Every structure is written in structure tokens, then in C-alpha cells.
């Protein structure tokens, strides 16, 4: 199983970025997928998750600003991040929930 994350970069506060995570080697449509993030000195935290039937959940810190969604045909899970804040700066990781499989991480930097 491989997870390939992309889409990080530099954004200004109030801006938007979209992260993508393409999955290969598993039955993608059956798996719950998640996005985590980790900033320096902090533990990795779950930002958002989406089940096989598209039920979503979000950390309080991103509710109303981030949207997780999936395309089972493209085997890809996305994280649309709007109204970005400097505190969203972190390395973002996708994960196949309930397994040991992680993406490689993509850096998001939000400037004030």
C-alpha cells in the first residue's frame, strides 16, 4: 500500500490550499481515510476523516474552514483548506485509518 500526498506550499492568511493523497495497493473505497498534521514541538493531531460512505469528522480547530472529500474512482482523498491561519502551519499527513499506512507528509506554511 502506498499513499502519495501532494499540494502543500505557502499561502497567506485567509488563503486556500488543497491537499491530495492518492492511494494504491488497497481497496480504497472500503477504507476510512484521515488527514493529520504536526507542527514543531507538538504531537501529531487528527484534522479530518472520511469513511467509506463519505461520513466526515473534523477537529474543532478546522471546522467550517476545511473540507475532506474523496474520489473513489481516482482513489484519492482531498483536504480543501480555506481561511487559512498561521496556526495551520504544519506538515500534513494522510493516513489509511486503522492501518499502519501513512503518506510521506506535505508542508503547509501560512504567513500572516
C-alpha positions as CSV (number, residue, x, y, z in Angstrom):
1,X,0.0,0.0,0.0
2,X,1.3,3.4,-0.9
3,X,-0.1,6.9,-0.1
4,X,1.3,9.8,-2.2
5,X,0.5,13.2,-0.7
6,X,0.8,16.5,-2.5
7,X,-0.4,20.0,-2.6
8,X,1.3,21.7,0.2
9,X,3.0,25.1,-0.1
10,X,3.0,28.6,1.0
11,X,-0.2,30.6,1.5
12,X,-1.1,33.9,3.0
13,X,-3.5,34.1,6.0
14,X,-7.0,33.9,4.6
15,X,-5.9,32.0,1.6
16,X,-6.6,28.5,0.4
17,X,-4.8,25.3,-0.4
18,X,-5.9,21.9,-1.5
19,X,-4.1,18.7,-0.5
20,X,-4.3,15.4,-2.3
21,X,-3.5,11.9,-1.3
22,X,-3.5,9.2,-3.9
23,X,-3.7,5.6,-2.7
24,X,-2.5,2.5,-4.4
25,X,-2.4,-1.1,-3.4
26,X,-5.6,-1.3,-1.3
27,X,-9.3,-1.4,-1.8
28,X,-9.5,2.3,-1.4
29,X,-13.3,2.6,-1.5
30,X,-13.7,0.5,1.6
31,X,-11.2,2.4,3.8
32,X,-11.7,5.3,6.1
33,X,-9.1,8.0,5.3
34,X,-7.7,10.7,7.5
35,X,-5.6,13.8,7.4
36,X,-3.3,14.6,10.3
37,X,-0.9,17.4,10.9
38,X,2.2,18.0,13.1
39,X,3.8,21.3,13.8
40,X,7.2,21.7,15.6
41,X,7.0,20.8,19.3
42,X,3.5,19.4,19.0
43,X,2.1,15.9,18.7
44,X,0.5,14.8,15.5
45,X,-3.2,15.5,15.5
46,X,-6.1,14.3,13.5
47,X,-7.5,17.1,11.4
48,X,-10.3,15.3,9.5
49,X,-11.5,11.9,8.5
50,X,-13.9,10.4,5.9
51,X,-15.5,7.0,6.0
52,X,-16.2,4.7,3.0
53,X,-19.8,6.1,2.9
54,X,-18.5,9.7,3.0
55,X,-19.3,10.5,6.6
56,X,-16.9,13.2,7.8
57,X,-15.5,14.4,11.0
58,X,-13.3,17.4,11.9
59,X,-11.2,18.8,14.6
60,X,-12.8,21.8,16.3
61,X,-9.9,24.0,15.2
62,X,-10.7,23.5,11.5
63,X,-14.5,23.1,11.5
64,X,-16.1,25.4,8.9
65,X,-12.8,26.1,7.2
66,X,-11.5,22.7,6.0
67,X,-13.4,20.1,3.9
68,X,-12.3,16.5,3.4
69,X,-13.7,14.6,0.5
70,X,-12.8,11.6,-1.6
71,X,-13.0,10.4,-5.2
72,X,-13.1,6.6,-5.2
73,X,-12.6,6.4,-9.0
74,X,-9.4,8.4,-8.7
75,X,-8.5,6.6,-5.4
76,X,-7.7,10.0,-3.9
77,X,-8.7,11.8,-0.8
78,X,-8.6,15.6,-0.6
79,X,-8.4,18.3,2.0
80,X,-9.6,21.6,0.9
81,X,-8.3,24.3,3.3
82,X,-9.9,27.7,3.3
83,X,-9.5,30.8,5.5
84,X,-6.0,29.6,6.4
85,X,-4.4,30.8,9.6
86,X,-0.8,31.0,10.6
87,X,-1.5,28.3,13.2
88,X,-2.4,25.9,10.4
89,X,1.3,25.8,9.5
90,X,2.4,22.2,9.8
91,X,3.4,19.1,7.9
92,X,0.2,17.3,6.8
93,X,-0.1,13.6,6.5
94,X,-2.7,11.4,5.0
95,X,-3.4,8.0,6.6
96,X,-5.4,4.9,5.9
97,X,-7.2,4.7,9.2
98,X,-6.9,1.5,11.2
99,X,-3.7,0.6,9.4
100,X,0.0,1.5,9.6
101,X,0.0,3.2,6.2
102,X,0.9,6.9,6.0
103,X,1.6,9.3,3.3
104,X,5.0,11.0,3.3
105,X,3.8,14.4,4.5
106,X,3.4,17.7,2.8
107,X,4.4,21.0,4.3
108,X,1.9,23.8,4.6
109,X,3.1,27.2,5.6
110,X,0.7,30.1,6.3
111,X,2.2,33.6,6.5
112,X,0.5,36.4,8.4
